[in-house]
Amino acid sequence: MLEVLETVDGTALHRWARACAAGIEKHCDEINDLNVFPVPDADTGTNLLATMRSAVDALSSLGSAAASASGVAKALARGAVTGARGNSGAILSQVLRGVAEAADTDLIDARTLRSALRHAAALALEAVSVPMEGTIVTVLAAAADAAEQGHADARLSEIATLAADAAAEALMRTPTQLDVLGAAGVVDAGGRGLVVILDALVEVVTGQAPERAPFRTPGADERDGENTCVVDHVAHAVSGQDYEVMYLVAETDADHIARLRARLCELGDSVVIVSDGSDGSATWSVHVHCSDAGAAVEAGLDAGRLRGVRITCFVLDATRTERPRELGAAPRAVLSVVEGEGAAELFAQEGAHVLRSDGTITRAQLLAAIRATGHGEVMVLPNGALAAQDLVAVGAQARADDREVVFLPSSSTVQALAAIAVHDADRIAVDDAFAMSEAAAATRWGSLRIADERALTYVGTCEPGDGLGLVGHEVVVIERDVAAAGCRLVDLVLGAGGELVTILLGAKATDELGERVAGYITSRHPGVEVMVYTGGQSRDLLQFGVE
């Protein structure tokens, strides 16, 4: 018999977040195909997935200890705002923020869910400068209304089901509310994503996923029999804008954000500004479609401290979509030389090809891996696995096969993670290589090891069993206590500043060690975000990257 939850704790909320990411990934292509508003660029599913994955990744900062529903919800909201992509991703972040600000206890019950959905609907409406019927905001409002109108004594499972069913019904009405959807014969893409998210909650609470009929609009069968959406000639109000601009703003306040919103509304449309709701140190995610990307960025600089600036040109994207690609030429492949099962999974999730280097690798193995990608352009992240002269030799052999091979300057796995995070296969190769190289070079890195013999180092003599802290390849810390060495190393690496510390746990590292170092960073360096992943590397107990 399936267990029906009366309340949702931190563990169940974590399961819901993972189920959301899995559900959006499953329906990603479907959602992309529905995307005709505000710009028919077929990326709503991709944006929702990137946003949800960022939210799930933020949970790693909580460590392995059981967290309350409130703690999990707040981490999800922070991660979603920081990683929000597009209009839909920004609205999704406010759904998670609504849950976070309503969940002020260890558990979420029916009352909390009603409050969360109502608050999320209000936040979403506030975020959009010009709300329109027939969008994800409309679908969210319908879900909140249904939850609020449910019986006062209704159980959590009943409220979750009411909200999900109401969202699905509202989604089917969107083509009658927004002309561009009706003309294309599709439902709203963002609203479809929201239904996936609410259905995931129903499944976590009841143990059973709702059964949904295909979201087809009346007349779709007569048009083409396949629910295929052709949007090339659909015109709507935002067709005059050339760029999508997104960035994060920190060290600001509500007055500056209000002025920023007003300025962006002068420059363009589809203005969405959302916050993670943090007291005193909120981060704001900003989105606008405009013709002057530079002016939009300058407006943000006037509002506070900017980071994570992303500019997309609609015309270039459309040209790339319409231009047929040569077989094997694009998108280019990224090949990363990786030690450890966990690290290999991280790169695979980002779409990279992986060459495992759990032992030593040879030039022949690297050349074979480059050829095995099947692409004419290959970006290689060597991560210190081979000497420079070996890389030159491999590159010469690969180019003899009529391949373009670029070796990026990554000396460590954490630098490679920073590089793969900014990889964009739609950029021309030289721009992509520059962006990835810049990200790798900007990441200061260090590692924590245990000395296996007595040796003379730059900072003195170490004994077997000592904790060694390295910056790059040089020993800079020696401590008898390994965790103390890790904490001292963190202080040194963060001495020059930093906003994000990525920690990779080695195969021999305990969860306690990772938690102690992560906790030390949080307590001694407030404002620095910490992400902890299982890397599985054999030599380094911990590997640090600071951005």
N, C-alpha and C positions, 0 to 999 in steps of 0.2 A: 504494500500500500504506500502511495506517495505521501511524503510528509508535507503538510501545508504550514508555512511559517506564519506565526501570529505577529512576530517582530523580526526585523532585520538587524543583525549585529555587524560589526566591522568585517568579519570573515565573509558573511553573505553579501555584503555590499561590494567587497573585493571580487567575489564571484560574478556579481552583476556587471561590474566594469569589464571584466574579461569577456563575459557573454556579449556585451554591447560591441566590443571590438571585433569579436568573431562574427557576430551577426552582420555588422556593417561590411566586413570584408567579404562575406558570402554574397551580399546583395550589392556590392560596390558597382559592378558593371551596370546592373539594372538602374541604380540611382543615377549614375553618370548619364545613361541614355535618356533619362527623364529631364535632364537639366537644360531648360530653355530660358529661365529667368533667374536673376536679372540679366545675365549674359549667357548665351548658348555655347558655353565652352566645355561642357561635358566633364566637369571636375567636382561636382557636389559630393559624390560618393567618396572620391579620393580625399577631399578636404575633411569630410566627417571622419574618415578612417584615420587620417594623420592626427586630427585633434584628439580622438579617443585614445589612440596609442600613446600620445603624449601624456594624457591623463593617467593611463595605467602605469606608464613608466615612472610617474611621480610617486607612486606608492612604494617604490624601492627605498625612498628616504625614510620610511617608517621603520625599517629594519624587520627582523623576523618575529619580534614580539607581537602578540595579539593587540590590535588597535581597536579603539571604539569606533562606532559608526560615525560619530562626529569627526574623529581624526582622519578616517579614511575619506570621508566626503570632502573635507577641507583640502586634503592632498590632491584629490581628483580635480577639484575646482581650480586649484593653482596650476596644475599641470595642463589642464584644458585651455585656460586663458593664455598661458605662456606659449602653448603650441597651436593655438587656434589658426585655422586656415579658412579663408573665405567667409562670406556671410554666414553660411550654414554652420561652420565650425565655431564662429563667435557666438551664435545663438545656442549651440550645444553647450558651450562653456557656461552659459547662464542657467541652463537646466541643472547642471552639476552644482553651480553656485547656490541655486535655490535649495537643493537638497542639503548642502553644507550649512547654510544659514538657518534652515529649519531644524536640522538634526543637532540639537544642543545637548543630547544625552548619549548614553552608550548604545541605545537601541532606537530603531525607527519603527513606529507603529502606524496604524491607519490615520490617526490624527496628524502625525508628522508628515505623512505622504500628502494628505490634502493641503497642508500648509506649504509644503515644498513646491507642489505644482502651481499653486496660486502665486507664490512668491516668484517662481521661475517665469511664469507668464508675464508678471509685472516687470521683471528685470529685462526680459526680451523686448517688451514693448518700449521700455525706456531706452534700450540700446539702439533701436532703429530710428533714424532721424525722420524718415517718411514711411510709416507703416502702411502696408497694403494688404487687402483681403486676398486670401487664396495662397498664403505662404506658410512657412513653418511656424510663424508667430500665430497665425489663425488656428492651425492644428493644435498647437500647444495650449492656446486659450480654451479650445473645446475640451481637451483632456482635463484641464483644471476645473472647468465648469462642471463636468460630469462627476469628478471626484468630490467636489464641494456639495453637489446635490444628492449624493448617495445617502443612504439611511444613516442616522447619527450613530447607530450601534454596529454599523457594517464592519466586517473584519478587514484586515490588511489585504488579503487576497481579493476580496470583493472590490475594494477601492482601486487596486491596481488593474483589475480586469475592466472595471467601468472606464477608467482613464484610457486604457489601450484601445478598447472598442470604440470609444467616442473619437479618439484620434483617427482611427481607421475610417470611420464614417465621415469625419470632417475632411479627410484627405480626398475622398471620392467627390466631394463638393467643390474642390479647388478649381477645376476647369471652368465651372460656371461663375466663379468669383474673379478670375483673372483672365482677361481676354487672350493673352499670349499663350496660356496653357490650353485654353479651348481651341485656339487656332491650330496648335500643334497636336492636339488630341492626347495630352498627357496630364497626369496629376503632378503636383508640386514635388520636386526632387527632395528638397529639405524636409518637407512633411513626411515623405516616405521614409527618410532616415529616422525621423522621430518615432514613427510607428515601430521600426525595428528596435529602438532603444526601450520603448515601453513594453513591447512584447518580451524582451529579454528580462525585464523586471518581473513580469507575470510568470515566466518560466522559473526564475529563481525562487519566487514565493510559493508557487503552487506545484512545482515539479513537472509542469507540462506546458509546452509552448502552444500559444493560440494557433488555430488553423485559420489561415487567411486565403480568400479567393484572390486570384491575380488582380492587381490594381490596374484594370483596363477601363478606359472611359467609354461612354456610349458612342457607338459608331466606329470604334477602332477596328472591329472585325470587318466592317464593310470597306474600310480604307485600304488595308493591305493584308489582313489576315495574320499578321505577325506582330502587331503592336510596335512596329518600327517607327521611330520618330524622325522626321526630316525637318530640320530647323534652319536650313541655310537662308531661307528668304523670310523668316519671321522677323518682323520689325517691332521694336518696342522703345520705351522712353530713354534707355541708356545707350542706344547704339552709337551715339556721338562720342563716347569716352574711349580713350586709347589705352589707359593703364589701370591695373589694379595695384594699389599700394597698401601694404600692411606693415605695421611695426609695433613694438612695445614701448610704452612710456612709463618711466618710474620717476620718483622724486618730484611729484606734482601734487595738485590738489583739485578739488571739484571746480573751483573757479577757472583754473587754467584749462581743465578739460572742457568746460562749457564754451570757453572762447575757441578752443581747438575745434570743437564740433561745428560751431558757427562758421569758422573759416573754411573748413572742409566742405560744408554745404554750399559755400560760395564757389568753391573750386570744382565740385563735381556732384555725384550722387551715390546712392547705395552706401551711405555713411553709417557705419556700425561701430560703436565704441563700448567696450565692456570691461569690467573690472573683476579681479579675483576676490574683492571684498575684504582683503586683509586690513586690519586696523592699523592706521598710521604708516603703513609701508605698502600700499596697494600698487599692483602692477595693472596697467591698462593696455588692452589690445585694441588697435585702431585699424579700421578698414575703410577704404574709399575707392570709387572708380572715378577717374579724372583724366583730363587731357594734359595736365602739367604735373608730372610726378615730382619734379624738383620742388615746386611750390608746396606740395603736400608734405614732403619731408621737412622743409623749412618750417612749416606750421607746427609740426611735431617738436622740432628743436626749441621753438619758443615756449612750448608747454612743459618740457621737462627733459629728462635724460633718455635718449633713444637707444634701442638695441634691436636686433633681429629684423632689420629693414628688408622687405621683400617687394620687388617691383616686377610685375608681369605685363608684357605688352600683348594685348588681345590680337592685334593684327599679325604679329609674328607667330603667335600660337596658332591662329587660324591657318596661316600659310604653311606651317609645319604639319598641321593635321591634314591639309588637302594635298600636300606634296607626297607622292609615293616614295617610300624609302627603299634604297637598294638593299638587296638581300645581304644580311650579315654586316651592313655598314653602320646601322644605328637602330636602336640606341646603343651607344658604345658600352662595352663591358668594363666593370671594375673588378679587379682581381686583388684580393688581400691575402697576404701570407700571415697565418694566424696560428697561435699555439693555444690549446685548450678548447674543450667542447663548448663551454658557455660563450666564450668570445666568438667562436665560429658561428654559433647560432645568432649572435647579435648582428654580424655582418650579413649572414644569409637573409635575415629578416629585412635588411635594407636593400636586398636585391643584388648583393655582390657575389661574385664567384670566390670560393675559398680554397686555398691551398694550405693544408694542415702542416705545421712545422713542429710537431711534438718532439721530433728528433732534429738532426741537422738535415737540411735540404740541399740538393745539388743544382747546378745550373741546368742540367738536363730536365730535372723535375719541374723547375720554374718555366722553362721553355715549353714543355709539354702542356702545362696548365694554361699558358697563354694561348696556345693553339687550340686547346679544348674548349675555350670560350666560344669559338665559332664566329667571332666578330673581327671586323677590320680595324677597329679602334679599341685599344685596351689601355686603361689606366691601371697601373700596378702600384699597390701600397706594400713595399717590401718589409717595412717594420723591423729593420736591422737583421734580417735573416741571412743576407748575403753581403759580401764586401762590395764596394763600389765598382771595382774592376770586373767582378763577376756580373754585375748588373749591366755594365756596358757591353760585355760579350753576349749576354742573353738578348739584349736589345738589338744588336747587330744581326744576330741570327733570325730573330723574329721579323725584322724589317726585310730580310731577304725573302720572306714569304709574302711580301706585299702587305704587311700589317703596319699600322701606325701604333707604336708602343711608347707610352710616357711613364717613366718611373717618378713617382711623387716623393717629396722629401719627408717621409714618415719614418722615424727611428723607433717608434714604440706603438703598441696597440692602441693606447689612449689617443695618440696623435692621429692615428688612422680613423678612429671613431669620429673625431672632430671633422676630419676631411670628408668621410662618407656622409655625414649629416648635411653637408652643403652641396653634395653632388646633384647635378641636374643634367640628365641625358639630352634634354632639348636645347641646351646651350651649345654653341660651337665649341669644338674640342679645346682650343686655346683658352677660352674664357672659363670653361669648366676646370681645366687643369690649374689655372691661376687661382680660382676661388678655393679649390681643395688644398692647394699648396699653402695658400695664405692661412687657411684654418689650421692646418697641421703645424705650421711654423709658429702660430700664435699660441699654441698649447704648450705650456711649460709642463714637464713631466718628471716624475721621480718614481722610485720603487723602494720597497722594504724587503730585505732578505735576512737570512740567518747565516752567519759566518760558519763555514765548515772546516776552517783551519786557521791557525795563527798566521797573521799577515800584517805587513806594514802598509798603511793607507795614507792618504793625503792629510787626514786629521789624527793620525796616531796608529797604534797597534791594536788590532782586534784579536780576540780569542775565540775559539770554537764555541758556538752557541750565542754569541753576541748578536744583537739586532743591528743591522746595517741600513742606514738610510742613504740612498743615492739620488742625486740630481743629475739627470742624464746618465752618464757612465761613471761619474766620480762619487766616491764615498764621502759624505759630508757629515754623517752622524754615526756615532758608535755608542750604544747603550746596552747594559746587561739585560734590561727589560725590553723585550721586543716591542710591546705596545707603546712604551715610552719613546722608543726610537721613532715609531711611526708618527707620534704626536709632535715630536720635535721637527721631524722632516716636514710635516704639514705647515708648521709655523714658518719654516724657511721658504718653502715654495710659495706660500701665500704672502710672504713679506713684500713682494712687488705688486700685491693686489690680485683681484680675481673675483668673479661672480659665480662661477660654477666649478665644483670639484667632482670629477668622475673617478670612482674607485672600482678597480677590478680585483675581485678576490681570487687568489691563487688556489691551486688544488689542495695545498696543505694549510691554508688559512682557515681558522675557525670563524663561525658567525660572530662569536663574542669579540674577536679581534676587530672585525669590520665594524661592529656596532660601537665599540669603544672609540675607535678613531673617528667614525662619523659623528658620534655624540660630542667628541672633543671639538671638532670643527664647528658644529652648531652652537656650542656654548661659548667658545673663544673667538669665533669669527661670525658674529650675527650678520645676517643679510647674505651670507654665502650659501648657495644651494648645493646640496650634496646628493649625488646619484650613485648608488651602490649596485654593481652587477657581479654575477658569478662568472669569472673568466676561465678559471681552470688551468691557468699557466703553471708550469712545474717549478720554475726557479724563483720567481717573485712571489712572496706572500701577498703583497698588495702592490698594485701599480696605480699611480695617481696621475691625473691630468687636470690642469688648472686653466680655465678660459676666462 
